[in-house]
């Protein structure tokens, strides 16, 4: 009995002691603020079918400019819709702007996100699913379900007015002239390479007192005037077509230097990662063929290890620390296309460039005209008119009938804070 009483008192004292300890332990509170789309975080998943036209009206309720990028969507003939600072002027606060593009000859899982001001770290992203057409079977059994998982890094920067509204309309169109199946090969190993670029990244460096990241010794500076708009309106001095094919031997520098790709050329790109962390590289506008990867420094002899028969076509690829990855790209999509690391901090600090591909014979068959609702900035700011709701919802190259159908079928979605 005495032992029982002792144990009871002992346990009571232990419980009180633990209670006092927990009472004195500090609490840490956080308020996580995110960028929501249509009151959702992550944003709503866009579901489409290959060759459909997708129309997304974006209402920017942030207190800063915005661009939405559709990562992995190839934007055939229309880099105007890619939503990156090198290709588009930002959507000003409280404005809305309509994207329209065709998901041409693609199936798979992709995603969208805001591409300015580190906004992606605070949210504003969502899934983008492109399904196969019923007449084109998929090369595997029908899945039991489809679960979209989005993973990202959390940074500490806040964004006020964290609301974006999406209105998405998807149109079924009959498309002809299918390109080679982007999910497989088309004898790429027998095509003569016309351009070779060895792109090397290193750990961050200091340039002019600022922490920067580089490719081949160049830390990219986004132009005030988007590259393709500068071409269209013959604005000089916006960029340089002198991106080095091999790493520079001199000190690193900050420039708007881009790659001059040859239309219908075939480019070999070696991504050499001399940093201590994995790099994930992405190229807009294309599905490239991954033909090789290995540790160490790439050399001409490394081509002997290439897979020239059945490489996988994709828009994003990893490069391990102290290693290289080789890709082949058929330059058949006219426009200006971003080639970047997907590591958000490194991308933000300049580890990117653009590939400019121009058809010498200008034709709407290879590149769509400037959209009717194009935004203007930089050297072309004087062309920008005040926000006009009719202009903001106009469609690229669309007929009056198509615009009328869109306005009848769709209504703007508003968000309350």
N, C-alpha and C positions, 0 to 999 in steps of 0.2 A: 504494500500500500504506500509506504513511504517513498519507494522508488518511483511509483506511478505519479505521486504528487511532485516529486523532483523533476521528472521529465516534463510534466505539464508546465511547471513554472519556467523551466529552461526554454521550452519552445515558445512560450509567451514572450520571454525576454528577447529571444532571437527575432521573433516577428516584429516586436516594437523597434528593435535596433534597425532591422531592414527597412521598416517604415520610415524611420527618421532619415536613413540614408537616402531613400528614394525621394523623400520630401525635399531634401536639400540639393539633390542633383538638378542642374539647370535644364531648362527646356530651350529648344531651338525651333523657331517658327519661320516658315517660308511661305510667301505668296507667289505661286508660279503664274505668270501671265503669258498667255499664248495668243498667237494669231489664229483665229477661228474662221472657217468658211461656212456660211449658211448655218451658223451656230454649232458647227461640228469641229472637233479636233481629234484625230486628223480629219481633213476635209472629206466631202462625199466622194465615193468612188465613181469615176466615169466609166460607163460600160458602153462599148461600141462593137461593131463588127467590121472586119476588114473591108476596105473600100468605101465605108460610109464617110459622109461629111459631118464634121463635128463643129458646132457653133457654141462658143462659150462667151457670154457677156460678163465681164468682170467689173464690179462696182467697188472702187477703192475707198474704203472708209478709214484707212489709216491716216495718220498725220504726216506721212512722208510718201514719196513716190514709190511705185510698185511695177514690177514686171513678173508675169507668170511664164515659167519655162516648162515645156512638155518633154521631159527627159526620155529619150529613146524613140520618140515619135519622129519619123524621118523628114516630115515636112517637104515632101516631094515638090520641087519647082517653087518653093515659097519659104525662103529663110526669113521673109517679112513676119512670119508668125511664130518664130522660134522663141521670142521672149527673153533675149539676153542683151546686155548693154551694148555689145558690138553690132547688134542687128536691129534693135528697136529703141525708140525713145521711150522713157518711162511714162507710165500713167500717173498724172499728177494727183495729189490728194483730192478726194471728193469727186473725182471724175470716174466715168466708166468707159470701157473700151471693149470692143467685140473681136475676139479671135475666131477665125474660121480656117479650118484645114481639113484635108482628107487623110485618113489613116490608110494610105495606099500600100497594098501588098504586105501587110504586117499582121501577125498575130502574136499574142504574148501579154506579159504583165509589165507595166511601166508605171511611172508616177509623175506628178507635177509638183512644182514648188516655186516660191518667190525667189528671184535671182539677185535681188539688190540688198544692200545694207545689212547683210548677215541675217536677213529676216527668216531665212529657212531654219535657223537655229531656234526661233521662237514659234515655229509652226507654219501654218499656211500651206501645208502639203497634203497630198492625198493620192490614192491609187488610180490607175488608168488601165483598164482591161480591154484588150482587143480580141474578140472571139473570131473563130473561123466561120466562113460561110457554110451553110448546110451542104452545098454541092462540092465542097472541098473537105474531105475527111482529114482529121488530125491523125498523126502517126502513132497514136497510143489509145488505149481504152478511155472512154468517157469518165472523167473524174467523178467521184462521189460528191465532191463539193469544192468550193473555191474560197480560200481564206486569204485575205490581204493583210500582210504584216509589214508595218513601216517602222524602221529603226533609225534613230538619229542621235546626234550629240546634243547635250543641253549646255548652252552658254548662259552667261549672266546678264546679257544686255536685254533691257525692256523695250517694248514697242507700244507707244500709246495709241489709243483708238484702234484696238486690235480686232478689226472686223473687215472681212471681205465678203462680198456677195457674189455668188455664181449663178448664172442662168445657163443651162446647158441644153442645147437642142441637137439631136442627131438625125441626119437625113440619109436615107438609103439611095444610092445612085448605082447605075450600071456602069461598070468600068471595064475598059478593054485594054489590050496591049500590056498584059501582065509582064512584069520584069522577072528575071531569074528568081527562083524561090529563095527568099532571104534566110530560110531556115536550113539551107544546105549549100552545097558548092556548085560551081558551074565551070569546072576545070580551070580554076584560078592559077594552078601551078604551071600551066602552059602559057600564061600571058606574060609578055615582056614588060618588065618594070621600067617605067620612064623617069621616076623621081625617087630619091632615097633621102630620108631624114633620120639622123640619129639624135634623139631628144633626151638629154640628160638632166635629171634634177638632183639637187644637192640639199643638205640642210640649210635652213634660213641663213641669210647674210644681211649685213647692214649696208644700205646704199643711201647716201646723202643723209645719214643720221636716222634712217628708218629701217625697221625690220622688214625684209622682203624675201620672197621665194622666187626661184628662177627656173627657166627651161633654157638650156644651152647658154646660160649667162645672161639671158634677157628676162627682166621682170616686167610683165605686161601691164601697160597703163590703158585703161578703157578710154576711148575717145569721147569727147563731148558730142560729136556728131557721129551717129552710127555709120559703119563702114559702107554698107550697101547704099544707104541714102546719099552718102558723100559721092559714091560713084554715079548714082542716078542724076544728081544735080551738079556733077563736075566740080565738087568742092576740093580744092587742092590742100595738101599738107596735113590731112587728117591722120594718115597712117603711112607706113613704109613697107614696101614689098621686098624686104631684105632680111627676113628671118634666116639665121644661119643654119645650114644643113648639118653642121657638126658643132659641138660645143666650142664656145669662144675661148681663146687662150688668155685674153686680157681680163681686166676687172669687170665685174657684172655691172649692168646698167638698166635703167628704167626707160622703156620705149614702147610705142604702139607699133610693134613690128609683127607682120603677119606673113604667112606662107602663100606664095603665088602658085596655086595648083593649076595644072593644065586640064582643060575640059576633055573628058574621055581618056585621060591618062590613067596610069596604074601606079599607085604610090606605095612604096615600102617604108614603114615607120618602125624604128626600133626605139622602144621606151626603156631607157637605162636609169635604174633607180639607185643612186648613190647616197640615199638617205638611210636612216636607221629604222624607218617604219614602212609598212606596206603602203604603196600608192595605188589608187584606183583611178584609171584614166577613162575618159568618156569622149566620144566625138559625136557632135550633133550632125543630123542630116544623112547618116550612113549606118549600114551594118557592115563592119569590116570582118576579114577572116583572120583568126588567130592561128598563126602557123608555127610559132616556136616560143620557148621560154627556157631559161637556164640561169644558174648562178654565175657570178663573175662578170667580166667585161665582154660585151659583144664584139666580135671581129668578123671579118669577111668569111672566115672558115666556119662561122656559126651557121651559115646557111645550109651546110651539109646536114644539119639536124632538123630542118624545117619539115613540117607535114604539108605536102603539096597535093594531097588527095581529098581529104575529108575534114578540113578544118571547120570549126563552128563559126557561123556568122553571128556577130553580136555588136552592141554599141558601147559596151563597157568591159574593161579587163583589168585584172590585178597585176601589179609588178612587185615582187618581193624585195626586201632590203638586200642590197648588194647583188641584184639580179637584173635580168632584162627580159622583155617580152617583145616579140615581133608580130606586126600586123600588116595585112595587105588591103588596100582600099581602091576600089574602082571608082574613079572620079566622074560619075555620070549625073550628079545632082548639082545643078547650077545654083550658086548662092554664096553666102559667107557663113562658114560653119565653125563653131567653137570646138577647140581641142584643149581639154583641161584635166587637171586632177579633180576628183570628186571629194578629196579631203577638204572640208570646208574652209578651215583656217589657211591651208596652203593655197587654195584657189583664191581666196580673198586677198592674199598678199602677193599675187601676181604669177602663179604657176599655171600659165595658160597661153594660148595664142589662138588665132583664127586661120582657117584655110579658105582662101578666096578662089572661087571657080567661076569663070565667066565664059559663056559661049560667044566667040567672036561674031557670030551671026545672031544678032538679037532677035528673038522670036518668043511668042507666048507659049510655044510648044515645049520650051525648055525652062522658062522662068515666067511666072505670073507677073503682071504689072504691079506697081506700087498700089497698095490697097486704097480705096476711096477714103477710108477713115484713118489713114496714116497719121501718126503724131510726129511733130517736128521739134527739134531742139538743137542746141549748139549753134553752128553757123547758119542753120536753117530755121532758127526760132521765129524769124519774121513771117514765115509761111504758116505758122500755127494760128488757127482761128479759135475764138472762145468755144467752150464746150457747147455742142449742139446735140440734143438727144437723138435727132434723126440721123445726124452724121455718125454719132457714137454707135448706133446699132446698124449701120450700113454693112453690106457684105462684100467681100472681095470679089470683084468681077461679077457680082450677082445681078440678075435681072430685076426689074420692078416687080414682076410676078413673084419671084422667089422672096424678095424682101417683104412683100405684102403677106405671103404665106407665113413667113417667120414671125412677123408682128402679130398675126392672128393666133398662131400656135403657141406663142411664148408670152410670159408676163414677167416683168422685173421682180426679183426677190429682194426685199429689203430686210436689213437686220437692225434690231434695236440693241443698244449697248447693254 
